[in-house]
Amino acid sequence: MLLTKVEVLAQLEKRRAAIAASPWGADRSRKEAIQRTLDALDHPHSYYVTLSASEREQVRAQWSSLAAQIGVRIVKHRRKPRSAPTLPPGVLAFFGDADCIPHFPRATDDYARGMCPMSWHQAKMRRSVELNPPHQLYWLLFDCDHGDPMRWKTAGLPEPSFITINPQNNHHHVVYRLKAPVCRSRHGRARPLAFLRAVQEGLRLALSADPCYVGMLTKNPLHPAWRIVRPTEMPCYSLADLAATVTLQCARTSRALPARMQPPVNLAEVGIGSRNRALFDAIRHWARRNHDNLACTLDYAERCNAQLSQPLGANEVRGIATSIERYMTDPSRINDTDKAFRARQADRGKLGGRPETTLSSQPWVAAGVCRSTWYRWQQSENARKPPSPRKIGRPSTTKDLQPRLAAGISRATWYRQQKAATTTDDA
């Protein structure tokens, strides 16, 4: 969530006052703080983009005077802007800005052959392309497997920036562009990312989009294979604008439940939007149970696909089966430590595991008290019992075993006296 102009100015003034009041002079941390602030004022992806040009100049003058006051030398970093003319004219004409797309996006014509980064001169001729830069998210992408490209209108959502439609079955990708990007690198803040995930989940539910779509590649709007629906001027939205039109939802977790906790799935009842995930789960569970028969993974995948009400394409089924088979047969996946751990766990399992909890194994139930009270009773009874003699280890230190304590001398003195007495007896 972006800060407002008042919050940005308040934070800047608070930081400036703290640096000016610091008693440590022009130390390294203060120099770096002033340098970072002055560099961020000119950065297009910082929080200071909410300030106007005159306000940024005023802030820059205040921090420059602070640097001169404490004796900090400011280095002007010349940031090389992204060169828009290096991109093809058609790309700039469609997207309108070189900063909102990656310089070398991943692109492909066939998912079975994989994807690789390339220039836009090559990527514009691929069917699928990556739109978001590596560390910034400008585009919200949704994969809709239903044939209603106007679902956004009936759901009361704002008009998408553009929609790419497959003319053969009307499956489409809905794309929204953000006014200000969200940082998704390790330097990104947790609250904007959580707000972004909530808005994405609300839009996905309203559009009935695929919940398993990761949003890396999308249908290339510059490729002639797709039909494009877009307004004359591409609209841009803030996360607050999109959040006002949907019911915010907690984003789904990517961590799957354990196999014993997953309910059985009837593939015949799986609808559009969940077919890939349901098919993947069915095949991977089968592959774990039939590790010695992985050559039949594709046959089992085809049989599972035939149970779907609307089966997936042959290429998608083959890709899912191949990825699972490749993972299960990867020799680097299971090392010697994992094999030893599995063997050890298997031996423990053969012993029967934890015994069944019954009334006879819960004496506190028979006594009519809670478990903690019963154990306190046992502890108090054990405290009243005489200590049992130790069978191993160093004996307990008592006064009888240490005659030096009875004589009131140190251990070394007692041993010297014993040695002298032994020498006198021998003489």
N, C-alpha and C positions, 0 to 999 in steps of 0.2 A: 504494500500500500504506500503510495507516494505521500510525502509530507506536504503540508500546505505551505504557502509562502510565509505566513506568520511563524510557523514552527521552524522553518529553515533559518529565518533571520534570528529567531530567539536562540537556536542552537549555536549559530555562528557567534553571536554576541557573548554567549556563555563561555564558549571555548576561548574566545579572544581575551575575555576578562581573566580566565583561569591562567592562561599563558603569561599575561602581563603581570599577574600577582605572584607568579612562581619565584622563589628566592634563588634559583639555581643558575640564573644568568643564561647565556646563549649556549646551553648544552645541546647535545646531539638530538635528543628527543624533541625539543622545542623547535629546532631548525627543521627537522623532518615534518613536524605537524604544520608549520607555516608553509613549507614548500608544497605539501600535499594539498592543502586548502587552496592555494593559488593555482595549482595545476588543475584541480577539480572544477574551478570556476569556468574554465574553458572547455571542459569535457562534455560532449553531448549526452552522455548516459548517466551523469551524476544527478543528485537531488537538486542541484542548483539551476537546473533547466527551468524550474518554476519561476525563477527571478527574471525580471526584465533586464534589458541591456544596461539601463541607467542604474538599476539596483546592483547589478554585478560590478559595475565600475566603482560604485560607492564602497562596496564590500572590499574590492581589490585595493582601493586607496587606504582603507582602514588597516588592512593586514600588512600592506607595504610599509605604512608608517610604524606599525608594531615591530616589523622586522628591522627597520632602521633604528628604532629606539633601543632594542636589545642587542644590536650589532650582528644581525644575521644577513648574510649575503645571499640574495635570491638569484637562482639560475633559471633563465627562461628556456623551458623545454619546447622546442618546436615540433609539435605533433604533425606528422605527415598525414594529410587527409587522404581518405580513400579516393582513388581516381575514378570518377564516374565515366570518363570517356573510354576506359578500358573495357567496359561492359558493352555488349551489343546494343544498338539503338532500340531494338524491339523489347529487350529486357527492361531498359530504363523507361520506355514508354508505358509498359504495363505496370511495373511496380512503383515507378516514380521516384525512387530513392535508392542509392547504392548502399546505404548503411543498414537497411532492413533485411538484406539477403546476404548469404555467405559469398566470399570471393570464389571459393572452389567448393561448390556443393557436391554432396553425394548424389549420384544419379544412376539409373539403370533402365534397361528395356525389358529385362527378364529377371525376376527375383531368384530363379533357380541358379542363375549364373553369378549372383552376388551384385554388389554395388561398389563403386570406387569414386573418390573425389576427382573432379575435372573442372575445367573452365566453363564459363557460361556459353562460350561459342560451341562447345560440345554438348553441354547439359541441356540447352534449349531444344535439342533434337531427341531427347530421351523421354520416354513415357512417364517416368516417375522421377521426382527431383526433391531435394531438401531445400526448405525455405528459411529456416531459422539459423542465424549465425551460431557459432559454437557456444558462446557464453551468454547470449541474450535471446530472449523469447519475444518476438514481434508478432507471430502468427499463431492463432488458436485453430487447430485443425481437427475436424470431426469426420469420421468415416461412417457414412449412412448406407446400409445395405438394403434399404427399402426403396421403392420406386416413386417417392413423393418428394421432389426437390423443393416444393413450396411448403414443407412442413414448418419451416421457421415462421411463416406468416400465420398459420393457424395456431401456433403455440404462442403468438404474441411477442416474438423476439425481434430485435432490430434487424435491419436488412444486412445480410452478409456482405463482406468485401467482395467476394466472388465465389461462385460455385462451379466446380468442374464435374461434368456429368458424363457417364459412360452411355453413349447413345444406344447400345445394344440392350441393356437391361435397366437403364435409369438409375443404377447405383451411382452415388455421387459423394464428393467431399465438400463440406461446408467450411469456409475459411473466414475468420474475423481477424482484422489487423488492429493491434494496439497502438495508441498514440505514443505512449512511453513504454519502452521494453522493460521486462522483468529479468533481473540478473539471476541466472541459474548456475553460476560457477560456485566454487567453494567460498567466494567472498560474498555471496548473496545472503540477504537477511531472511530469517525464518518466517517472519510474519507476512511479507509480500508473497513468498512462495506458498504459504498455507492459504492465503486469500485467493491466489491464482488457482490452486487445485480445487478449492470450493466452487469458484465460478465455472471452471471447466466441467466439473461434475454436474452442476446445475444445467449448463447448456447441453451437455451430453444427454441427460435424461429428457430434456425438452425436445431434442431433435431425434430421440430414439436411435442414437448412434452406437457404434460398436464399442463396448467397454474395454476390449482387449487391444484396441488400436493405440500404438505408442506415439504416433504423430511425428515420426522421423521423416518418412518420405510421403509425398502426396502426389496426386495426379498433376502432371506438369501443365499449367494453364496455357503455355506457349505451344504445346504439341497439338497437331491437327486431329489426333485421334479422339480428343475429348470436345464436348460441347460446353462453352463457357457462358455463364449467366452472371453479369455484373452491371452495376449502374455506370452512368457516364463518368462520374468522378468517384474513385474508390473511397468509401467511408472508412474512418478510423474511430476507434472507441477506446475509452479508458476502462479499467476493470470496474470502477464504480458505476459507469453507465451500463455495462453488461450485468452487473450484480443486481441492479434495480429492476431488471426484467425477468429474473429467474428466482427460484427458491434455492438458497445456498444449501449445498449438501456437503457432508464430510466425504472427502475423496476416498475411493476404494483403496484398500491396501494391496500391495503387490505380493505380499507373503501368503502363499497358499496354506490351507489347513493341512494337518497331517492326514495321511490316507485313511486312518481309522476314524477320523472325525468328519470326513466328507460323505454327504449323503449320496446314495446311488443315483445316477442320472439316467433317465430314460431318454435315449437319443431321439426317439420318435417325437418327443414333446419339446425338443429344443427348437427355439425360434431363430429367426434371422437376427444376427448381432451377437449370438453366443455360440455359433456353430464351431468356430475355430477353437475356442477354449474347451468346449465339451469334447470335441474330437481329440484334441491334444491330451486331455486328462485321461480319456479312455485308453488311448494307445500307450501312454507312458506307464500307467499302472499295469497294463498287460505285459509290457516289455520288462518290467521289474520282476514279475512272476515267471517269465519265460526267457530268462537270460540266455539259455542255451539254444534258443530257437529264434534268434533275431532275424534270420534270413526271411522269415515269414511276416515281418512287420508290415510291409506294404500290403500283403494280402489281407491281413487283419484290419489295416486302416481302410481299405476299400470296402470291406464288409461292414465296418462301423459307419462309413460314409453313406452306404446304401440304406441304413436305418433312419437317416435324417429325413425330415419331411421335405426339405429342399436341399439335396446333396450339394456339396462343394465341387468346384472344378477339379479335374484330374491333376493339374499342376499344383494346386494348393495341397491336396491330399498327399501327393508325392513329396512335396517339400516338408510337410509335418513329419511324415514317416522317416524321411532321410535324416532330418535333424535329430530325431530321437535315437535312431540306430547309430548315428555317428557319435552321439554322446555316450551311449551305453557301451560302445566298443572302443572308446578312447583309452589307450593304455595308461596315459598320464593321469586319468581321473582317479584311479584307485592305486595307491602306493602300498608299500609293505606295512607301513604303520596302520593304514585302514584295514588291511587284510587281517593283521594280528588283532586289532580291536574287534572286528566282526567275529573272528574265531573265539575270542574270549567271551564276548556277549552270547554267542551261541552255546558255549559250554555252561554259562550261568543259566541260560534259559532251560537247558535240559535238566537242571537241578530242581526245577519247579517254581522258581521265583519266590516272591514274597508269600508266606502262608496266608490262608484265608482268615480274615478277621471275624472271630466268633465271640460269643458271650464268654466262653471259657478263657479266651485270651485277653479279656478285658475285665480284670478283677475289680476295677473301680465301679463297673456297672453293677456287679453283684453286691458291692459294699454300699451302693446308693450315693456315691460321691462323684465329684468330677475327677478327671484324669490328673490335673495338677495337684489337687488335694491328696489323692492316693499316693502320688510320688513324694509329697512332703512328709506324709506319714512314714513311708519307707526310709526316707532320709533321716528322720528323727530317730527311728528304731536302730538304724545302723550306727548312728552317733553314740548311742548308749552301750553298744556292744564293745568289748575289749578289742583292741587292734590285734589282728592276726599276725603271727611272726612272718617276716619276710623270708622268702625262700631264695630269691635271687637279688643281685645287686649289692650295693654297699650297705652294711648294717646300720641301723639307726644310731645316731650319736647320743649317748647318755652319759651321766656322771660316773657310772660304774665302769664304763669302757674307757674313760679318760681320767686316769689317776692324777694327772697333772692338775686337774681342777680341784681335787681334794687337797693336794699339797699347796695350792695357791701359787704355782709357778707356771711359766710358759712351757710350751711343748718342747722347744729347743733345749731349754735348761733341764727339763726332766730327762730328755734323752742323753744329755751330757753327763748327768749324774749316774744314769744307768750304765753308761759306757765306762765311767771311772770306777764304779763299783765292780764291774765285771773284770776290769784290768787288775784291780787289787786282789780279787779272789784268785785269779790265775797266777799272780806272783806268789 
